[in-house]
Amino acid sequence: AFRNSRSGINYGPVTISLGYSMASQAADPGDLYARADTALYHAKNSGRNRTVFYEDSMTKDYVSKSWLIYKK
């Protein structure tokens, strides 16, 4: 559990989701960031405390879902 050291407030359990990609598979730094961000999106949507490696098959799902988010 996470506790604020100054106030002593207990904020409960802390979880983390990670998305990552291999730099050697990216065309440039922007592509690397986009791939890791896509993997992070998938990690967050598959539950808490997840680590997801980028796969090419993820891009289509991510693009269509992010389009829906920004078009609302």
Secondary structure, DSSP 8 states (H G I E B T S, - for coil): -EE-TTT--EEE-----EEE--GGG-SSHHHHHHHHHHHHHHHHHT-SS-EEE--TTHHHHHHHHHHHHHT-
